[in-house]
């Protein structure tokens, strides 16, 4: 891990996450009844739990609006979920104000063109390996694990370890 990546991770006070292609593998399944199904990686959710324990908030910003995302955000205790935003800069600006952070203190993880405006503004821009090339070129860091397969957990662990908060967040599991 480069020192630049560690330094960027050290400054993170707010993690903003895209959903489709990042928290999921990008597949959306519709049932015969029109219900939308998404598959989430349980380790990604636990990574958010560990961030919460360390006092680092997380936010979801996604273009689609889905009851499933609302339920998953609630389960993970995400501080705020902004859904149905094709212009992601509007909820990004609201999140900066709500959580009283500067763009340099934000990490954003995305995978597609719609994510580029935020990636260009944050202190720690992260892409998943399944992201489109244009997104990868905007990123400071690309996770080893793919979207929907532990990429968010990998990022959460990186942030916690870079900030020296790993032990605080995980201590109850090593007793």
C-alpha positions, -999 to +999 in steps of 0.1 A: +000+000+000+015+034-010+019+061+016-004+083-004-032+059-001-026+055+037-025+093+041-058+097+022-075+069+042-063+086+074-083+117+067-116+099+060-145+110+083-173+100+060-176+071+035-200+075+006-210+043-012-227+036-045-249+006-046-253-012-079-219-025-090-203-016-056-224-030-028-238-055-053-223-073-083-244-051-106-270-077-114-306-068-108-331-096-108-369-091-113-393-117-101-424-126-121-443-103-098-421-073-106-401-074-073-365-063-076-339-085-060-302-076-053-275-097-037-254-080-010-222-094+005-225-098+043-189-089+049-194-055+032-222-049+057-200-059+086-174-035+074-199-007+078-207-019+113-170-017+121-167+018+108-197+028+129-180+015+160-150+036+152-171+068+148-169+069+110-203+076+093-214+061+060-238+073+034-253+057+003-259+077-028-275+058-057-293+067-089-320+040-085-347+041-059-354+007-042-371-005-011-343-031-009-317-004-005-337+013+022-339-020+041-302-028+036-292+007+047-313+004+078-298-031+086-262-017+083-271+015+102-260+037+074-263+073+085-282+085+054-293+069+021-299+092-008-319+073-035-331+083-070-304+108-077-290+108-112-272+140-104-252+127-075-236+160-067-268+173-051-269+147-024-231+148-021-233+185-012-261+179+013-241+151+029-211+174+033-233+200+051-252+174+072-221+157+085-199+188+086-170+175+066-150+189+038-146+170+004-110+161+015-124+142+045-146+120+023-140+087+006-163+077-022-164+043-039-180+040-073-180+020-105-197+039-134-197+072-152-224+087-130-200+085-101-172+105-117-183+140-106-180+129-069-148+109-075-132+141-088-141+161-057-132+138-028-100+133-009-100+096-014-116+083-046-120+045-049-131+023-077-139-014-078-120-036-104-153-041-123-156-003-127-155+012-162-121+024-173-130+061-170-139+056-134-107+037-127-087+066-142-103+090-117-096+068-087-068+071-062-072+034-054-088+004-069-099-024-046-087-060-051-122-074-045-150-068-069-182-049-063-207-072-044-178-095-034-162-077-004-149-045-020-166-023+006-153-045+034-118-043+020-121-005+019-135-003+055-106-024+068-081-001+050-096+030+065-097+016+100-062+002+099-048+035+084-064+055+112-053+031+139-089+023+148-089-014+138-083-026+173-110-004+188-136-016+162-127-053+166-115-057+202-146-076+213-139-104+189-104-111+202-112-115+239 
